[in-house]
């Protein structure tokens, strides 16, 4: 996997050289947060309410969906949400 969107837990796994860091190493993506993304994040609030995702979590998922890129995370609770939101979620450690 060469490019992906990272949530904070995936980035921390890389910085702290934790299990799964190897999957994050070459997957950094940078993109400005604009009005279109803000609307997409707001639309994700209801379908992800049961997971109690933060604004940052929803921003990560929205960006992955917009760019058609996988989202890397260490949060196992995200596993089932990807299919429903039409975004590929990859949990970097089992």
N, C-alpha and C positions, 0 to 999 in steps of 0.2 A: 504494500500500500504506500504510494508515494505522496499523496496530498490528502489531507483530511481536516476536519474541524475538531478542535480539542476543547473539552470542557476543563474546568479548573483542576479537577482531580487527575485528569490525564497529564496535564502540564506539571502538576506537582510530582506525579510518579516519575516523570522525566528528570526534573530538577533534583529530586532526592534519590535517583537511581534505584527506584523500587521495582518490584516485579511488573512487567508490562512496559517498562521504559523503552525497550528496544522497538516496540511497535509505534511509539510516539516520535522517536528520533527524527525521522525525515518527513514528518507529517504536518509541519507548521503551516498555517494559512492565516493571512492578515487581510482584513477588509474593513473599511469604514462602516460604522453603524449609521444608517440613513433612515429617512421617514418610511420608506417601503418596508424595511426590516422591522421598524418599530410597530407597524401595523400587523405584520406577520406574527411578531412576538405576542401582541395583544390577542390575536385570534387563537393562539395556543393555550391561553389561560384556562378556558373551560375544559377542553379535552384532556388537559394534564393536571387538573385540580386535585384529583385523588393522589397524585404523586407528591404534591406539595413542592413543586419545582420553583426555584427562584427565578427572578427576572433574567439573570445570567444564564441559567440552565435553558430557559425557553429561547433566549437569543441564540444560544449555541445550536439548538435543534432547528430553529428557523433558518439559520445560515446554512446548515448542512442541507436542508431541504431545498433552499433557493439555489445553491451551487451544485446540487446533485452529488455532494461529497459525503462520505461516511463521517459519522461523529464518533470520536473516541472518548471513552469514559471508563472510570473504575466503578461506577454506580450500577450495581446489578439490577436495581429497580427499573432502569431505563430499558431493559431487554424487550419487554412487551410493547412499549410505547412506539417504537420505530415503525412497525408494520402499520399501525393505525394512523400515524402521521405521515406516512410515505417518506420516511427518512431511514437510511441504513445506520443502525447503532451498533457499534462494536465495543463490547466490554473487553478491556485490554488485559485483565487478569481474572482467572476463574476462581 
